[in-house]
Amino acid sequence: MAAWACALLAVLSLGCDAGAPAQGATRFPTLVLVGIDGMRGDHLGRSGYPRATTPFIDALAERSVAFERAYAASSRSLTSYASLLTGLAPGEHRLWHEQARLAPTLPTLAEQLQERGYSTAAFVSTRRAWRARGVARGFQHFSAPGPLYEARYRRGGETVDEALAWLEAQPQGQPLFLWIQLVDPTKPLNPLPDAGAQALAGVTAEDLIAYKLERHRVPFGYFGYENLNMLRLVNRYDGELRAADDALSRLYAGMGSGAGALWVVTSPHGMGLGNHLWDGAARQIYETQVRVPLFVHTPGGELPARSSDVVVSQLDLGAALLALVDGSNEPLEDLLGAGRTASRGAFVQRGALGPLARDTGRIGRPVADPGQQDAWVEARWKLLRHSDGHEQLFDVAADPYETRDRLDDAPTEEIDRLRAALAAQLGSRGLDR
């Protein structure tokens, strides 16, 4: 067996023989939320992707409740994290862009866990104005790259190192909520780490390009009909995804999580990587930008591992976690359907970035901001409405890369029903427009 595979199995066995959870009012005294910005599910090894991008996450997913149809609230990191931490849709909390701020009256997940006796700490990898925008509220300890940091972000390995050093100094037996943000896939830095280089080995450039074109339905024209243009972008993405996977593996091993721990691994958004003529995330809410991995893992086996195809939304994730730590034994799929999104669908929004923001996600081509987008997604259909009023309808079960707009040939009654469902979401949140 390869050395990394042996080490991986050793890491995943940690905690299996650990003692009982700490005594107290909570079922899960250790709660860890890991967000890997830009992580696309179809670039994970478990999806059949030909590169070894995520050996640790793949193994972790096998021991998790793995949601195959999970949706972020938006396609922008700050916006999605705000929704995850408040349970509110982007249009409700209004944190569309860097100039916005969460209302101080909006309770956050960290504040609610602190009320339950948890110590709360966050270690993020980007130098955003987290505190000024209100997203850091409720975290007793909040670590981000400082103003003198040479880059606006740091590698996931550095973030994990700081988190582990901080954890070592904390008293034992205190319930803990830890949020870790890793941004390696979206913010590549030179040189590529050794772990990242390993992900690029063993697959020829020709085979990878063919896979992206045929399986991921990337429009070749976006890259100027040059294979190397696609290869450069995907190589950096895959290599940095492997680096994030390595950082997460070290965090898991370093915490030695056993019974009574609850881990959530997800992403605030995906990445275009050429699909729908975009390489980034913030501009669009197509599937490659907002359909994200979601794994809920209990090292002690409190939640039986399984794969779920239920459509779920991160808007319901905070409420589900609070229910679990409060002792709920309801199936996680039911808890994730307890909010206004319900388990049968997901509500997604993307707002205008604001007058001071520039949209430069497309390779070398700054473009005008497209404005607000709203979407309702179900097991089969996705209705997407743009700010100018035009709509798109996709059969995401049969066409997950949304290559064919079905608005003109889908059954009229289905279109009417989906329009009513989207209107109900907007109306119930006071977002009618």
Secondary structure, 3 states (H helix, E strand, C coil): CCHHHHHHHHHHCCCCCCCCCCCCCCCCCEEEEEEECCCCHHHCHHHCCCCCCCHHHHHHHHCEEEEEEEECCCCCHHHHHHHHHHCCCHHHHCCCCCCCCCCCCCCCHHHHHHHCCCEEEEECCECCCCCCCCCCCCCCEEECCCCCCCCCECCHHHHHHHHHHHHHCCCCCCCEEEEEEECCCCCCCCCCCHHHHHHCCCCCHHHHHHHHHHCCCCCHHHHCCCHHHHHHHHHHHHHHHHHHHHHHHHHHHHHCCCCCEEEEEECCCCCCCCHHHCCCCCCCCCHHHHEEEEEEECCCCCCCCEEEEEEEEHHHHHHHHHHHHCCCCCCHHHHCCCCCCCCCCEEEEECCCCCCCCECCCCCCCECCCCCEEEEECCCEEEEEECCCCEEEEECCCCCCCCCCCCCCCCHHHHHHHHHHHHHHHHHCCCCC
